[in-house]
């Protein structure tokens, strides 16, 4: 029998013994009156070996994380969501029967304790238990060591264990919640209304991405998990809701990487009578203040690189970035044939229908993107690669659009919205006609969206920000899997543990 199976068997035997003693292994009657964080300050004034003379009895619950037994007494640590506290248990205080039950406790058990405060000889604040209670028996041992890289896949698969034993993981997700709360408050304070749009759509749109497909039996129709909420949010602009936002789940049937998960969280927000330049101002303030809120500063480090998020942020057109950052001569960038030739020379594969704008964008992604460390807005994206963005009035070959890059990664995409239904229809039709075998472009045109535009949509600007990538940045997390509770992974190759099936 393997060591793991032997430990599981021993724990189950202990559980059976406790049950024979009349202990409820999964009790629901203990209600803690205090958190660990509330208890700790109450004993600050005590000195070593001093007991709290007040009659206050503290009641806490949590998971046993460490244990030292000394015959008729023991110390153990209990952890709740706010911290850890040491417990002292003594046989002649709690009684022989309860102490006999306690001796069958294990690290990982969830327990309740009532008692009074004191400090040990070494000055550690502790609770001297007057009563203890089993709340949930742990049948599996916690890992003795949890070395990041060696156990990284297990951390993702068994996030519940990771959260128990890795304080850094708990802190990442605490910050994630704080970031999202800040964004909600920031936008709500500026008159934006939080809304919800369909997650199953008859025609996927709003982004170039391969969707997940399903079938609705009652309606007898195929539906698609949304790749973006954009077209529905803009329908709400048509309906007169002038400022809307959604923190939404999107689904894209694509590969997995340190930056990509097929299910991810986006913020999308839209403002009537605004331009993409207004979006830049909002983004600077929202992201920099979120950073300050969760980290106490706008100056951070990401994977060893200093990053300054304090506004104002750098702004460059795509063409300027190719000249300034990649060192390509302006005359090449201004010439369509020369740009396409350079792209092919750099090993970029272009479709026969690809034009100047597509070649320029591919060169940018290859030569510039990863060099943009401090926040940089790249503007004037080619119309060819921006089917939903408004054409620039002075140069119709470009759009009033930006993407935000930080630490060499795209974090946000925004533009002044295209609200001309004729232009929008023509661009959709052209994109579909030229799709070829590209599964990321859906072959069906969203006629209802065109109909909505025909009722009249106000001039507007909209933006999408990747919440997962923003959390990665502000928590110094190298992988998107570090900031998603349950990231998608390949199926386990080893045999499923048959012990789980035992009752």
N, C-alpha and C positions, 0 to 999 in steps of 0.2 A: 504493500500500500504506500502510495506517495505521501510525502510530508504534508502536502496541502490537504489531501483526503483524510489523513489521520487527524489533522487539526479540526477539520469540519466535523468529523465523527465525534471528537472529544467535546466540541461545543454543543452538538446535539444531545450528547449524553448529559451534559450539565443542564441543558434546558429541560430535559426529561426529569432529572432529579429535582430541579426547582419546582416543576409542575407537581411532582409527587409530594412536595412539602406544602402544597397549597398556594404557591405563588402564581399570580396572574402574569404570564410572560408578556402580554400586550395589553396593559391596563390603560384605562381612559378616565381615571378619577383624580389624577394629580394635576393641580393647576398652579404653576409657579406664580408667586406674587412679585418677584423681583427678577431683573436680568442681572447678569454678572457685572455689567457696566454700572448698574445702580448700586450694587453692593460694595464694590471696591473702594469708592471714595469714603464710605462710612467708617472705614477702619484706618484711615490715614493717620489719625492722631495717636493711635495705639503704639506702644513701644514693645520691644521683644519680650515674649512670655507674658504679655498683658492680655487679659480677657476684657471684652466689652462688658461693663458693669450694668448697662441698661438691660431692660427686659425684652428688647427688640429681637424677635425671631425672624430670620431671613429664610426665604423659600425660593430655591432655584432649581432649574431642570436643564439637563444637557447630556452630552455624550462623554463617557469615560475615555480620557485620552492617555492617561498614565496611571500606574498603580505601584505602590510599595507596601508590602505586607510585613508585619512584625509580630506574628503570633496572635496576640490579643488586641492588636490595634493596627491601623493602616492609614496611609496617606494616599489619596488619589486626586487626580485633576479632572474637573468637569468643564466642558466647553459648550457655550451656547453661541448664538449669532453675534454676541457683543464682546466675547472674550473668554478667558479661562480663570478659574478660581480653584484653589486647593481645598480639599475636604479632609478633615480628620475624623476618623471613626474609631470608636473604642467599644470593646465588647461589654464592659460593665456599665456603659451608658445606654446603649441601644438594646441590650438584652441578648442572651445566648441564642435564642431562636432566630432573631433577625440577623445576628452576626454570622450564624451558620449559613444563612441564605446569601449573605454578602460574599462569603468565601467562594461562592460559585459564580460570582460576577466576572466579566471579562472586559478587557479594553474594547471599546466599541459599543458597549451597552448604553442605552439611554435611560437615565435614572432621575429621580427627584430627591431633593435633600432639604431638610429643614434644620436650622441650628443657629448658633450664636457666633459672633466674630471673635477671633483672637489672633495674636501674632506668635509665631514659633520662635525658638531660640535664635534662629538666623534672621528673624524679622520678616518672615513671609506671612502675609495676611491669609488667613484660612477661616473656614467655617467648621466649627466643632459640631458634628452632626448629632442632633437629638432624635431624628428619625430619618430613615431612607426608604426608598420605594423603587422597585423595578417598573419601568414604563415600557421598554421595548428591548427584548433580548436579541443581541447580535449573533447570528449564526456563522458569520464569516469574519475572519480576522482582518484588521487593517494592515496594510503593508508596513513592514519595518522601515523601509527606505523608499523614497519616491524620487529617484534621480530623473530630472527633466527629460533629457534626450533619450535615455535608454528605455524609458517607459512612456514616451510621448503618445504612442497610439493608444495605449491602455488608458492614459489620462483622458483622451477624447472619448473613447468608447464607454468608460465608466466614470463619467463626469461627477457622479454622486460621490465616488471615493475621492476623486481629485479635490472636490470642494471641502471634504472633511479634513484632508491631511495637508493641503497646500494653501496657506494663508494668502499667497500672492494671487492665486486664482480667484479666491473670494473677493480680493480687493479689485481685481480687474472688472468683475461683474458688478460690484458695488459702484464703481466709477461709470460703467456703461449705463446703469440706471440713472445716475446723476446727470450724465450727458443728455440723455433723452428727456429727462424732466426739465433741464435747462432749455432745451430747444422748444419744448411745448410752451413753457412760460414766456420765452423770448418772442415767439410768434404770436401767441395769444395776446400779449401786452401791446402788440402792434396791429391789432384788429384782425388777425387771421383766424378763420374758423376751422376747427378740426373736423374732418369729414371721413367717410368710409366709402370706398368704391368697390365694384365687383372683383372678386378673386378668380371667378370662372367667367370667361368671356367667349362669345361666339366668334369674334374676330380678334386675334391678338394684335396689339399695336402699341406704339409709344416708344419702341426700342427695336433695334435690329438684333434679334436673338431667337434661337430655336426654342419653341415652347414645349411644355408637357401637354399631352393630349389625353382627354378622358371622354366618357360618354354618359349622357344623362338619359336614364331609361324612360322616365315618365314623359319627357319632352321628345324622346327619340332623336336626339341631336348631339353632335360632337361639340365639346367645349374645350377651352384651353386655359390652363392656369396662367394668370397674367404675367407678362414679362415686364410690364410697367403700368402704372395707373394714369399716365399722362392724358390720354384722350378723354377719359371720363372726368378728370378734374377740369379740363378745359370746357367740357359740356356744362359744368357748373358755373363757369364764367359766363357762358351764354345765358344761363338761367338767372343771372344777376347776383350771384355770390362773388363779390369782387375780390376777396382775399381768402384763399382756402389752402389748407395743407393736410397731408396724410403721412403718417409714419406707417409704412406698409411693408408687407411681405411680398417679394417677387420671386418668380421661379423661372430659371433658364436652364434648358437641357444642354449644358455645356460641360467642359472638363473641370476637374478640380485642381486647385493649386493653392499656394500660400495666400493668394488674393481672391480666389474664386470659390464659392460654395453654391451649389445649384439652387439653394433656398437662402435668401438673404434679405436684409432690411434696408429700406431706402426712405429718406425724407424727400417728398416732393411738395413744393409750394408754388402758388401762382398768385400774381397781383395784377389787377386791372390798372390800366393807365400808368404802367411802369415800363422801363426798358431794361435790357441786360446790364446796363451800367448801374442801375439801381440795385440789381441783384448782387453785383460785386460789392457794393457798399454794405448791404445786409449781411452777406457772407463773411466779410472781414470781421464785422462786429460780432456776429453770432458765434463763429468758430473761435475767435481769440478770447472772448469772454467765457466760453465753455471750457477752454484750456485753463484759464485763470481760476475758474471755479473748482475744477477737479484737481489741479496741480499746484495752485497757489501762485502761479507765474505764467507769463506768456513765452518764457524762454524754457525750452525742453530739450531733452536728448532723445533721439530715436535710433536705437541700435548703434549707439556710440557716436552718432552724428548730431552736432548742435543744430537746433532749428529755432528760428525766431518767428513767432506767430504774431508779434505786435504789429498793428497796422501803421502806416499804409503798406500794402503788398505790391510787388512788382507786376507791371502789366506790359505785355508785348503782343503784337500780332503774330500769327503763325509764321508769316514770311519773315518778319524781323527776327524771330527766334532761330530760324534756319540760317540766317546770316550771322547773327551775333553769337549764338551758341555752337552751331555746327560748322561755321566758317564757310558756308557756301556763298559764292559770289551773287550779289543781287540780280545781275543780268541773267544768270541761269534760272533763278527763281521766277523771273518775270517772263520767261520763254517756256511755253508749254512743251514743245518738243524736247528742249534741253532738260527740262525737269523730268520728263518721262524717261529719257535716255539715262539720266543719272540714277534714277530709281532702279532701273534694270541693271545698271552697272554695279549697284550695291547689293544685288541679289534679290531684290523685291520682285515677287511675281504679281503681275498686273493682268486683269482681264482685258480682252481686246477692246471692250467698251470703256475702259478706265481713261479718264481725262486728266487734265492738269491738276485739278483739285484733289483727286484721289492720289495721284503720285506725290503731291506735296505733303498730304497727310501721312502717307506711309513713310516718307523720309523723316518727317517730324517724329513719328513714333520710334523710328530706328535710331536716329542720331541726336535727338534733343531731350525727349521725355525724361529719361533716367538721370539727366544732369540738373534737373530743376529741383533743388533741395529746399530752399526757403520758398514760402508760398508765392506762386506765380500764376497770374491769370493769362492764359493764351487766348487771344481774341481773333476775330475775322476768319472763322473757319470757312472753307470753301462750300458753296451752295451744293456742290455735287455730293458731299458727304453729310449734309444737314437737311434732310427732307422735311423737317417740321419747323425749321427756323425761318425767321423773316429775312428777306434779302436786304442787303445794305443799300440805302437809297443812292449813294454815290458810286458804289461798285457792286452791281448785281451778281457778280461772280462769287462774292463772299456774303456771309450772313452776319447778323448782329448776334453773335454767339461767343461764349467763352467756355473753356474748361479750366478747372483749377488743379494745379499740380503741386504736391508737397512730398518731399523725400522721393522724387522720381516716380510718383504714382498719381494717377487721376483720382481726385476726391469728389469733384462736383462737375456738373454739366448744366449750362443755362443758356437761354437765349430769349430775345424778343420774339414773341410768338407770331407765327404766320396765321393771319385771320382772314385772308382772301380765299374764299372757297374754290374759285376757279384755279388759282395758282396751286393750292393744296391738292386738288384733284389731279392736275397735270403731273405734279411731282410724284404722287402715289402711283399713278398709272405708269410713269416712266420707270420708277423703281421696280415695279412688278414685271414690266416688259423686259427689263435687263437682268432679272434675278438669276436666270440660268439654273444651275443646280444648287444655288445658295439656299440652304434650309433655314437660314436666319431671317430671310425675307419671306413673309407670308404671302401666298399667291392670291389671297382675296382682299379686295379693297373695302375699307370700312365706310360704306355708303351712309350709314346713320351719322357718322361724325361729320361727313361733308354736309349732310342735311342740317345738322346743328349749326355749322358755320354759316350756312345760307340764311339763318335767322339773324345773324349778326353777332359776332363776338367782339367785345371791346379790345382796343389795343392793350397788350399785356406782356408780361415777362414771367417766365417760370424757371424752376431749377430743381435738379435732383442731386442729393448728397448721400453718399454711401455711409450709413450709420456704422456698419461693421468696420469699414476702413478708417473712419474718423475715430472709432474707439481704439483700433490698433495704434493709430498715431498718438493719441493722448494717454495710452497706457503702456507705450513702449513694447507692444506685442508683435513678434515677428511674423505670425501667421494668423489668417482670418479664423482658423480653427480655435485659436486661443481666446477669441472674444465671442464665440457662438457656443451656447451651452451644449448643444448636441449637434455637432457638425456631421455631414454625411461622409461615410467611409465605405470602403469596400467590405463585402460580407466577410465575416471571420472565416479563416480557412481551417482552423483547428476544430476538433470535435466539441460540440456544446457540452458544457459541464452537466453531467447527468445528476449531480447532487442537487441541482436546483429543483428537480422534479420530486425529490423526496419531501414528504410532509412531516 
